[in-house]
Amino acid sequence: MSSLPIEEISQEPSLKGRWVALDPRGIPRDHASFQLALPSGIIVVDADRELSTLCARLSANDRHSLQIVYAA
């Protein structure tokens, strides 16, 4: 991914103040509990106010090669 979709993320009220895990490949998972497709095609895999909680949940769900950003 050449640039992060900061504007797209900031326009989503449910992501403000959260750490956001992005899959730049745009590959959704059928069984994921949280997914949001951004207009750029990037998939928001998960989000949480606590980075450690987000990382633990991603690891438990065997999610790798994601980018994590903070949505201010």
Backbone as JSON Lines, residues from 0, in Angstrom:
{"i":0,"aa":"M","n":[0.86,-1.16,0.0],"ca":[0.0,0.0,0.0],"c":[0.91,1.22,0.0]}
{"i":1,"aa":"S","n":[0.67,2.12,-0.91],"ca":[1.56,3.25,-1.04],"c":[1.32,4.31,0.02]}
{"i":2,"aa":"S","n":[0.07,4.52,0.41],"ca":[-0.21,5.5,1.46],"c":[-1.36,4.99,2.32]}
{"i":3,"aa":"L","n":[-1.36,5.39,3.55],"ca":[-2.42,4.96,4.45],"c":[-3.68,5.77,4.19]}
{"i":4,"aa":"P","n":[-4.84,5.15,4.33],"ca":[-6.11,5.84,4.06],"c":[-6.57,6.64,5.27]}
{"i":5,"aa":"I","n":[-5.71,7.54,5.74],"ca":[-6.01,8.3,6.96],"c":[-7.32,9.07,6.83]}
{"i":6,"aa":"E","n":[-7.55,9.68,5.69],"ca":[-8.8,10.44,5.52],"c":[-10.01,9.52,5.58]}
{"i":7,"aa":"E","n":[-9.92,8.35,4.97],"ca":[-11.02,7.4,5.01],"c":[-11.29,6.93,6.44]}
{"i":8,"aa":"I","n":[-10.23,6.65,7.16],"ca":[-10.36,6.18,8.54],"c":[-10.95,7.27,9.42]}
{"i":9,"aa":"S","n":[-10.48,8.5,9.25],"ca":[-10.95,9.59,10.09],"c":[-12.41,9.94,9.84]}
{"i":10,"aa":"Q","n":[-12.95,9.57,8.7],"ca":[-14.35,9.84,8.39],"c":[-15.29,8.78,8.96]}
{"i":11,"aa":"E","n":[-14.74,7.72,9.53],"ca":[-15.55,6.65,10.11],"c":[-15.65,6.86,11.62]}
{"i":12,"aa":"P","n":[-16.8,7.32,12.13],"ca":[-16.94,7.63,13.55],"c":[-16.63,6.46,14.49]}
{"i":13,"aa":"S","n":[-16.92,5.23,14.07],"ca":[-16.69,4.08,14.94],"c":[-15.21,3.78,15.15]}
{"i":14,"aa":"L","n":[-14.32,4.4,14.37],"ca":[-12.89,4.13,14.49],"c":[-12.13,5.2,15.26]}
{"i":15,"aa":"K","n":[-12.73,6.33,15.5],"ca":[-12.04,7.44,16.18],"c":[-11.57,7.01,17.58]}
{"i":16,"aa":"G","n":[-10.32,7.34,17.89],"ca":[-9.75,7.02,19.18],"c":[-9.4,5.55,19.36]}
{"i":17,"aa":"R","n":[-9.27,4.85,18.26],"ca":[-8.98,3.41,18.31],"c":[-7.74,3.08,17.48]}
{"i":18,"aa":"W","n":[-7.09,1.99,17.86],"ca":[-6.05,1.4,17.05],"c":[-6.76,0.56,16.01]}
{"i":19,"aa":"V","n":[-6.35,0.68,14.76],"ca":[-7.07,0.06,13.65],"c":[-6.11,-0.87,12.89]}
{"i":20,"aa":"A","n":[-6.54,-2.13,12.71],"ca":[-5.76,-3.1,11.95],"c":[-6.29,-3.13,10.52]}
{"i":21,"aa":"L","n":[-5.4,-2.88,9.56],"ca":[-5.77,-2.8,8.15],"c":[-5.15,-3.94,7.36]}
{"i":22,"aa":"D","n":[-5.94,-4.49,6.45],"ca":[-5.42,-5.46,5.5],"c":[-5.36,-4.77,4.15]}
{"i":23,"aa":"P","n":[-4.18,-4.31,3.72],"ca":[-4.07,-3.56,2.48],"c":[-4.36,-4.4,1.24]}
{"i":24,"aa":"R","n":[-4.36,-5.73,1.4],"ca":[-4.64,-6.6,0.26],"c":[-6.13,-6.64,-0.05]}
{"i":25,"aa":"G","n":[-6.96,-6.18,0.91],"ca":[-8.4,-6.16,0.67],"c":[-9.02,-7.53,0.66]}
{"i":26,"aa":"I","n":[-8.49,-8.43,1.5],"ca":[-9.01,-9.8,1.53],"c":[-9.88,-9.98,2.78]}
{"i":27,"aa":"P","n":[-11.2,-9.98,2.62],"ca":[-12.07,-10.17,3.78],"c":[-12.07,-11.63,4.22]}
{"i":28,"aa":"R","n":[-12.41,-11.85,5.46],"ca":[-12.59,-13.2,5.99],"c":[-14.05,-13.38,6.33]}
{"i":29,"aa":"D","n":[-14.61,-14.48,5.89],"ca":[-16.04,-14.74,6.1],"c":[-16.41,-14.8,7.57]}
{"i":30,"aa":"H","n":[-15.53,-15.33,8.4],"ca":[-15.88,-15.55,9.81],"c":[-15.4,-14.43,10.74]}
{"i":31,"aa":"A","n":[-14.89,-13.37,10.2],"ca":[-14.4,-12.27,11.05],"c":[-15.56,-11.56,11.73]}
{"i":32,"aa":"S","n":[-15.34,-11.18,12.97],"ca":[-16.4,-10.52,13.74],"c":[-16.5,-9.04,13.39]}
{"i":33,"aa":"F","n":[-15.44,-8.44,12.87],"ca":[-15.43,-7.02,12.56],"c":[-14.72,-6.82,11.23]}
{"i":34,"aa":"Q","n":[-15.4,-6.24,10.28],"ca":[-14.77,-5.9,9.01],"c":[-15.46,-4.68,8.45]}
{"i":35,"aa":"L","n":[-14.68,-3.84,7.84],"ca":[-15.22,-2.64,7.19],"c":[-14.38,-2.41,5.95]}
{"i":36,"aa":"A","n":[-15.01,-2.36,4.8],"ca":[-14.3,-2.1,3.55],"c":[-14.28,-0.59,3.31]}
{"i":37,"aa":"L","n":[-13.08,-0.05,3.18],"ca":[-12.92,1.37,2.88],"c":[-13.05,1.58,1.37]}
{"i":38,"aa":"P","n":[-13.4,2.78,0.94],"ca":[-13.53,3.04,-0.49],"c":[-12.27,2.7,-1.31]}
{"i":39,"aa":"S","n":[-11.11,2.75,-0.68],"ca":[-9.86,2.43,-1.38],"c":[-9.7,0.94,-1.61]}
{"i":40,"aa":"G","n":[-10.57,0.12,-1.0],"ca":[-10.46,-1.33,-1.13],"c":[-9.74,-1.98,0.03]}
{"i":41,"aa":"I","n":[-9.17,-1.18,0.9],"ca":[-8.5,-1.69,2.1],"c":[-9.57,-2.16,3.08]}
{"i":42,"aa":"I","n":[-9.29,-3.27,3.74],"ca":[-10.23,-3.83,4.71],"c":[-9.77,-3.48,6.12]}
{"i":43,"aa":"V","n":[-10.67,-2.89,6.91],"ca":[-10.42,-2.71,8.34],"c":[-10.79,-4.04,8.98]}
{"i":44,"aa":"V","n":[-9.79,-4.71,9.53],"ca":[-9.97,-6.05,10.08],"c":[-10.54,-5.99,11.49]}
{"i":45,"aa":"D","n":[-10.02,-5.05,12.3],"ca":[-10.42,-4.97,13.7],"c":[-9.97,-3.62,14.23]}
{"i":46,"aa":"A","n":[-10.54,-3.22,15.35],"ca":[-10.16,-1.96,15.99],"c":[-10.43,-2.06,17.48]}
{"i":47,"aa":"D","n":[-9.6,-1.36,18.26],"ca":[-9.76,-1.39,19.71],"c":[-9.1,-0.17,20.31]}
{"i":48,"aa":"R","n":[-9.57,0.28,21.44],"ca":[-8.95,1.42,22.12],"c":[-7.61,1.03,22.74]}
{"i":49,"aa":"E","n":[-7.41,-0.24,23.03],"ca":[-6.16,-0.72,23.63],"c":[-5.36,-1.5,22.59]}
{"i":50,"aa":"L","n":[-4.15,-1.04,22.32],"ca":[-3.3,-1.69,21.34],"c":[-2.99,-3.13,21.72]}
{"i":51,"aa":"S","n":[-2.7,-3.37,22.99],"ca":[-2.36,-4.73,23.42],"c":[-3.54,-5.68,23.25]}
{"i":52,"aa":"T","n":[-4.74,-5.2,23.5],"ca":[-5.94,-6.03,23.33],"c":[-6.15,-6.35,21.85]}
{"i":53,"aa":"L","n":[-5.97,-5.34,21.0],"ca":[-6.11,-5.56,19.56],"c":[-5.1,-6.6,19.07]}
{"i":54,"aa":"C","n":[-3.85,-6.44,19.46],"ca":[-2.8,-7.37,19.03],"c":[-3.07,-8.79,19.52]}
{"i":55,"aa":"A","n":[-3.53,-8.93,20.75],"ca":[-3.84,-10.26,21.29],"c":[-4.97,-10.91,20.5]}
{"i":56,"aa":"R","n":[-5.99,-10.13,20.17],"ca":[-7.12,-10.67,19.41],"c":[-6.69,-11.07,17.99]}
{"i":57,"aa":"L","n":[-5.88,-10.24,17.36],"ca":[-5.38,-10.57,16.02],"c":[-4.55,-11.85,16.05]}
{"i":58,"aa":"S","n":[-3.7,-11.96,17.03],"ca":[-2.86,-13.15,17.16],"c":[-3.7,-14.4,17.4]}
{"i":59,"aa":"A","n":[-4.7,-14.28,18.25],"ca":[-5.57,-15.42,18.55],"c":[-6.35,-15.86,17.32]}
{"i":60,"aa":"N","n":[-6.61,-14.93,16.41],"ca":[-7.35,-15.25,15.18],"c":[-6.42,-15.52,14.0]}
{"i":61,"aa":"D","n":[-5.12,-15.67,14.3],"ca":[-4.11,-15.99,13.29],"c":[-4.1,-14.98,12.15]}
{"i":62,"aa":"R","n":[-4.22,-13.69,12.51],"ca":[-4.17,-12.62,11.52],"c":[-2.76,-12.03,11.51]}
{"i":63,"aa":"H","n":[-2.13,-12.02,10.35],"ca":[-0.76,-11.54,10.21],"c":[-0.67,-10.62,8.99]}
{"i":64,"aa":"S","n":[0.45,-9.97,8.84],"ca":[0.74,-9.07,7.71],"c":[-0.27,-7.94,7.59]}
{"i":65,"aa":"L","n":[-0.65,-7.39,8.74],"ca":[-1.58,-6.27,8.77],"c":[-0.83,-5.0,9.14]}
{"i":66,"aa":"Q","n":[-1.39,-3.88,8.79],"ca":[-0.85,-2.6,9.23],"c":[-1.75,-2.08,10.33]}
{"i":67,"aa":"I","n":[-1.15,-1.52,11.38],"ca":[-1.91,-0.98,12.49],"c":[-1.63,0.51,12.58]}
{"i":68,"aa":"V","n":[-2.7,1.28,12.61],"ca":[-2.6,2.74,12.71],"c":[-3.54,3.22,13.81]}
{"i":69,"aa":"Y","n":[-3.29,4.43,14.3],"ca":[-4.17,5.02,15.3],"c":[-5.07,6.04,14.61]}
{"i":70,"aa":"A","n":[-6.36,5.9,14.82],"ca":[-7.34,6.81,14.24],"c":[-7.66,7.91,15.25]}
{"i":71,"aa":"A","n":[-7.01,9.05,15.1],"ca":[-7.2,10.16,16.04],"c":[-8.54,10.84,15.83]}
